[in-house]
């Protein structure tokens, strides 16, 4: 047949008296461009008509490469509010003059559930306390200790948080021990009195 035109990924052919449309998939080409880090080309090709899964993958690739404007366009296409909010935070921080790529990537990896990658980026960005806070919020206290900044204040804060978690898990004795280790004797005494411990 004779090609008469196209619309997005659909090519229209005229064969004798019949017009037919053939959809040409471009997903493989988009992923090839992403693999070569040619994200602008991947974006323009994806605009011809791609699935939300491909848009999401392209958005994540753009975020990891620091191309926030392109990532914003990708996530806007699929209306992914979570990552659009994260990108808005990055824009606000950049407007304030805080341009720390490793911190941004750390936040992105934390959003994605890749906590070890997030912690590594926080550490490279000079903010190991963010990694400690992230792990302590996730109740992963052993990992939080790895990123603890030297100083008694951070250790006491982490031990207090761990003790509070032990109370919610109904491990009263463990919580009291942690309060003592954090030099928070008043809470340890209150806990012992509440449970009527004599030792």
N, C-alpha and C positions, 0 to 999 in steps of 0.2 A: 503494500500500500504506500500511499503518499502521506507524509507528515504534513498536517495543516496547521498545527499549533500545539500549545501546551498550557496547562494551568497547574501550578504547583508541581507535583510529582506525576501528573497525568499527561500523557502524550496522546493527541488525537490524530487518528489515521483515517484516510479516505481510501477505501478499497472498492473499486467500481462505483456503486451507488450507495455504499454503506459507510457510515461514520462510526468508528469505534474508539473507545478510550482504553489505554493501557497504563496501568499504574506502575511506575518504575521506583523500586525501593532505593532510598539513599542512606539508609541507616548504616550500612557497612562503610560507606564513604565518610560519613560523619565521624564514626568511631576511628577510622584511619587518620583523619585530620586531628582528632583529639590525641591519638597516640603520638603524632608528630608535633604536638603542642602548637598546632596552627588553629587556634581557637576561633579566630575571626572567620576563617574559611568554614570551619565546622558550623558556626552560628548561621552564616549566610545560607549554607546548604540545608541546614535544619529548618530554616524559614520556609522552605518549599513544602514542608508538611511532615512533621515527625510526631512520634508518640510522646506522651508525658514522661515515660521512662527514659527516653533518649534525652529529652529536655533536662530532666533531673540530673542525669549523668554529666551532661555538658555543663550544667550549672555548678556541680561539684568540682569538675575539672577547672573551671574558671576561677572558683574560689581558691583552690589549691595553688593556682598559678598567680594569684593576686590580681586578677582582672575583675575587679569588683563591679564595674559598670556592666560588663558583659554578663557576669553572674546574675546581676539584678534583672537584666532583660530575660534571661533564661527562667529564673524563678517566677518572674511576673507572668510568663506564658502559662505556667502550670498553677499559678496562684498559691505558691508555697509560702504561707505567711511566716512560718518559723524562720526560714532563712532570709526572707525579706526584712524581718525585724532585726536579725543579726547584721545584715548589710547596712541597715539604717544606723545601727549603733556604731559600726565602723566609720560611716560617713561623719557622724557627729564627733567622734574622737579625732578624725582627721581634720575637721574644721577647727577643733580646739588646739591643733598642733601636735597631737599625739599620733605619730606615724610609726608604730611598732608592728611590723609585719608578723613577727613570731608570736606576739600576743594575740593578734587577730586570728592567726592559724590555730593557736591553742584553743581559742574560743570556738572556732569552727569545728575542730576535732572533738571538743567536749560536747557540742551540740549533736555531733554525729555518733556519739557513743564510743569514740576511739580515745579512751582516757589516757593510755600510755603515750600515744602520739601527742595528745594535748599537753601532758606533763612535760614531755621533752621540749616542746616549743615554748612553754612558759619558762622553763629553765634557761633555754638559749636566749630568750627575750629579756632575761634578768628579773623575772618575777616568779621565783620558786614558791613564794607564799601563796600564789594563786593555785599552783598544783596541790599544795598541802591543803588548802581550803576545799578544793574540788574533791580530793580523796576523803577528807574528813566528812564532808557533806554526804558522800556516798557510803559512809560507814566503812571505808577501806583504810583502817587506821594504820596498818603496817606499811602500806604504800605512802600514806601521808607522812610517816616518820622519815621516809627516805628523802623527802623534799623539804624537810623542816629546816628553816634558817637557823643558824647558830644563835642561841639565846634562850634564856629561861622562859621568857614571856610566851614564845610560840609553843614550847613544850608544855607549859602549864595550860595554855588554851586548848591544846590538842587533848591533853589528859582529861580536862574538865568536860570536853565534848564527848570523849569516849565514856566517861563516867555517866553522863546524862543518858547516853545510848544504853548503857548497861542497866540503868534504872528502868527504862522503857521496856527492856527485854526481861525484866523482873530478876535480874542478877544483882541483888542488893549488896551482897558481901563483896563482889567484884567491884561494884561502883564505889563502895567505901574505900577499898584499897587504892583505887585510882584517884579518889579525892585526896587521900593522904599523900600519894606520890606527887600530886599537883600542888601540895602545900595548902590545900583548901580544907583545913582541919575543921572549920565550923560545919561545913556540909557533911563531912564524914561523921562528926559527933551527932549531928541531927539525924542522920541515917541510922546510926547505932542506937540512938534513943528511941526512934520510931519503931525499930525492930526489936527493942528490948534486949540488945546484946550486952553481955557483961565482959566479954573478952575484948 
